[in-house]
């Protein structure tokens, strides 16, 4: 790591999380000079521990696979669903759908995973600066031309110029804030409350590392259950913001958390003999998207572009895929001397289409979609449902699911209406 950044780079990346380190690494692989400015000093805490299989392909390009294979991260082979009554549905095993090395992924402690990714960027020639505060984006005639940044405590603010600025600064997105681009999701007004447990129950064999999604009674929310190494399990509840935090008679996170545990038959026995080993944490109203992914001289990746409900553990995948797509567009733009909004954002339509497919499945879950019932009715489509769950989102084949889901919802509504009419009689 250089003690002081140069005055100019081909590309400046703001943010050292998975999207920033991915974008920086892939651009540096093409021989461009890249600086990455990260506010914190790694390792640092971050939520979002579960990787899904499609991360494999970006991790391969990053030369990260051997690092993960040699790590102590828990191997993950499936996602499983538990009903509001505590009944386990048929698991979705990734390998059964796609017998390939990519069908085994990992449950990671993000502080360690993100640190590996950032160091990997360094190994690929990125100038990484931790403890760096980006004060503003430099704009010249409407085009991003660099940043005003200070590196280290009490360091002077200096200008660092670049041909392209990549905003990977997460939910606080410096460009989104500067240009007023954020749009909150009108449907997914959710919030999360979580902590960590030591000694909690975990399955054995290929089920040991499964991500488990457990509904609460009345389907008011759901718990994630993610086994990590060192006998730690991440356990959190997601529900509508208003349900979780308003009119509850308390604002105490611990009390709210255990009130939801009491409503979740699936999670109760799993943590009954465990010991809580961390504080309670919360994140509120977090689904949003930027109105556009790029402008003249700048591009947004990862959470700086948008964040989607964590139901299907898509966060790291979306960070890596947006980083990869943006990196390829930036590299092409530098090669062609075209860093216009059109050139830097040419990947946006395809990416948004995939993100929308995941969002649709998230919304269907909250609307009461029963995966077991759907697969029982359409057994030949279990593989396609599994494709969405593994993150294979960026293909039109997936879209055959939506009219069939709509049909099943209409049938259920008709059944309920008929039952109500019988009851009235």
Rosetta blueprint (number, residue, H / E / L):
1 X L
2 X L
3 X L
4 X L
5 X L
6 X L
7 X L
8 X E
9 X E
10 X E
11 X E
12 X E
13 X E
14 X E
15 X L
16 X L
17 X L
18 X H
19 X H
20 X H
21 X H
22 X H
23 X H
24 X H
25 X H
26 X H
27 X H
28 X H
29 X L
30 X L
31 X L
32 X L
33 X L
34 X E
35 X E
36 X E
37 X E
38 X E
39 X L
40 X L
41 X L
42 X L
43 X L
44 X L
45 X L
46 X L
47 X L
48 X L
49 X L
50 X E
51 X L
52 X L
53 X L
54 X L
55 X H
56 X H
57 X H
58 X H
59 X H
60 X H
61 X H
62 X L
63 X L
64 X L
65 X H
66 X H
67 X H
68 X H
69 X H
70 X L
71 X L
72 X L
73 X L
74 X E
75 X E
76 X E
77 X L
78 X E
79 X E
80 X E
81 X E
82 X E
83 X L
84 X L
85 X L
86 X L
87 X L
88 X E
89 X L
90 X L
91 X L
92 X E
93 X E
94 X H
95 X H
96 X H
97 X H
98 X L
99 X L
100 X L
101 X H
102 X H
103 X H
104 X L
105 X E
106 X E
107 X E
108 X L
109 X L
110 X H
111 X H
112 X H
113 X H
114 X H
115 X H
116 X H
117 X H
118 X H
119 X H
120 X H
121 X H
122 X H
123 X H
124 X L
125 X L
126 X L
127 X E
128 X E
129 X E
130 X E
131 X L
132 X E
133 X E
134 X E
135 X E
136 X E
137 X E
138 X E
139 X E
140 X E
141 X L
142 X L
143 X E
144 X E
145 X E
146 X E
147 X E
148 X E
149 X E
150 X E
151 X E
152 X L
153 X L
154 X L
155 X L
156 X L
157 X L
158 X E
159 X E
160 X E
161 X E
162 X E
163 X E
164 X E
165 X E
166 X E
167 X E
168 X L
169 X L
170 X H
171 X H
172 X H
173 X L
174 X H
175 X H
176 X H
177 X H
178 X H
179 X H
180 X L
181 X L
182 X E
183 X E
184 X E
185 X L
186 X L
187 X L
188 X L
189 X L
190 X E
191 X E
192 X E
193 X E
194 X E
195 X E
196 X E
197 X E
198 X E
199 X L
200 X L
201 X L
202 X L
203 X L
204 X L
205 X H
206 X H
207 X H
208 X L
209 X L
210 X L
211 X E
212 X E
213 X E
214 X E
215 X E
216 X L
217 X H
218 X H
219 X H
220 X L
221 X E
222 X E
223 X E
224 X E
225 X E
226 X E
227 X E
228 X L
229 X L
230 X L
231 X L
232 X E
233 X E
234 X E
235 X E
236 X E
237 X E
238 X E
239 X E
240 X E
241 X H
242 X H
243 X H
244 X H
245 X H
246 X L
247 X L
248 X L
249 X L
250 X L
251 X L
252 X L
253 X H
254 X H
255 X H
256 X H
257 X H
258 X H
259 X H
260 X H
261 X H
262 X L
263 X L
264 X L
265 X H
266 X H
267 X H
268 X H
269 X H
270 X H
271 X H
272 X L
273 X L
274 X L
275 X E
276 X E
277 X L
278 X L
279 X L
280 X L
281 X E
282 X E
283 X E
284 X E
285 X L
286 X L
287 X L
288 X E
289 X E
290 X E
291 X L
292 X L
293 X L
294 X E
295 X E
296 X L
297 X L
298 X E
299 X E
300 X E
301 X L
302 X H
303 X H
304 X H
305 X L
306 X E
307 X E
308 X L
309 X L
310 X H
311 X H
312 X H
313 X L
314 X L
315 X H
316 X H
317 X H
318 X H
319 X H
320 X H
321 X H
322 X H
323 X H
324 X H
325 X H
326 X H
327 X H
328 X H
329 X H
330 X H
331 X H
332 X H
333 X H
334 X H
335 X H
336 X L
337 X L
338 X L
339 X L
340 X L
341 X H
342 X H
343 X H
344 X H
345 X L
346 X L
347 X L
348 X H
349 X H
350 X H
351 X H
352 X H
353 X H
354 X H
355 X H
356 X H
357 X H
358 X H
359 X H
360 X H
361 X H
362 X H
363 X H
364 X H
365 X H
366 X H
367 X L
368 X L
369 X L
370 X L
371 X H
372 X H
373 X H
374 X H
375 X H
376 X H
377 X H
378 X L
379 X H
380 X H
381 X H
382 X H
383 X H
384 X H
385 X H
386 X H
387 X H
388 X H
389 X H
390 X H
391 X L
392 X L
393 X L
394 X L
395 X L
396 X H
397 X H
398 X H
399 X H
400 X H
401 X H
402 X H
403 X H
404 X H
405 X H
406 X H
407 X H
408 X H
409 X H
410 X H
411 X H
412 X H
413 X H
414 X H
415 X H
416 X H
417 X H
418 X H
419 X H
420 X H
421 X H
422 X H
423 X H
424 X H
425 X L
